């Protein structure tokens, strides 16, 4: 009998019969491993346990302890079981796609009547019934023609369309469990037994293949874990996220609104504008210290500019347009071309470089209405852009300076982050060799600074590779905010030059970078990170002064004036309401400090201090209270 040589995770080798499956390998190692096995990773690719192993493969048997890879297989199978449950409960349903996603899974369905929230428990119950049968998931292979005939006979129009888009000679797989069959590349579990600790979460509409001109399907989202404790923890995080939803808090705290007259175009209210101005003031101060010069570029520019920059060819579907004097103009979706024109307007010497131009630039991008989400996904937003023009030999030092500035900003807000390096996308402009130089330069910066990063192949900007910073908020969610993009393309397109030490013209390199990202998105993230309870320095109202009686009103006015003179953002609540009501309302508005003033305080000239988190702090002189507040405000700087 011929054999194959398998290299295991610990680099030991094992000889097993040819045509063995991953499950056969697991059984040959130990009964326990075979019992706990979820899938296998063969030469770096996750496959079913029943997949036949190739000769001389490197194989890792995955169990529930193997994190994201094992969870993805579990969730993919859960989506399959959910589809089977829907098939039985709602005859006539047609099936779209059902992938595993971060933290869960979904499936898209075409149904006669839209699902209702009360349908979810019924589907859950049917899923548990099906899973308990421990039905095997059997993989079948078919030619393109065979698969087309098979799914056409079942009237699965969406599956037929997917198959038609595949190459002529591709081998197609579909999975069968019980009476349900699904076009799918896999991998799946061996059987449905591990589908235990799950919850169906929500309903949504989703255009077929993301195209608003195609049919609207019904999407069901769910989540599943290997352990009930993990599911419970995840559901707790989701509940916490609901409480922190920036759309809800934005309304309750009167920070911003999104009106029907301007979907995707947020309105800042006075308190929200206060927070934004603080963020911008901090941004400007730190950029001045770091050697940046602020510019402002026009909102609308001629079509020829966007053709030159490449946006017309690569980004036109996301842009807004207008005509001026019968010429085509575009509302800028990015600030980059304007910064190129500012640089090009003056001749530069190598002695000036690097030149750091920064801009709080309003941009507009067309987003589908279904993608809009409060201030986290909008159609008009301000990017805290910077464009740094430098010589190639300055790249590593300058990108390092940007990374240090990113770290400084996020430390101020108490934010942790992780780093990703994204490389050339499929649709990119410029020579591949130049891309390789740019990618290597960014990789060297990260390695020399000993920064841990994840490689994200194919996700760079169309003009250059990038380093992305993903913030982790207080409940563990990830937000992509800062980015550093290295660009050899736009200097070429805009014919940017500098005079080198040799007296000749040379081409600069450009770094595009943002720290907040979009101010609107960063504010949304901060609202949810802090659950609306901004730290003192960032709070739109820092202190509320509350007289208990009319006799204390004059003293309250005096205290308010002293606070305003000390640059404290203060409000006076002089309403004829009970003090308990005023305190509760200030707590609901998440004001950091409350000053309660009654006859005793009028007589002593002191203030009774309450804090948002700690309650009553007792009485103290106004000077001591101001010193306490100012110490906290200055602590973040």
Order of alpha helices (4+ residues) and beta strands (2+ residues): beta-beta-alpha-alpha-beta-beta-beta-alpha-beta-beta-beta-alpha-beta-alpha-alpha-beta-beta-beta-beta-alpha-alpha-beta-beta-alpha-beta-beta-alpha-alpha-beta-beta-alpha-beta-beta-alpha-beta-alpha-beta-beta-beta-alpha-beta-beta-beta-alpha-beta-alpha-beta-alpha-beta-alpha-beta-beta-alpha
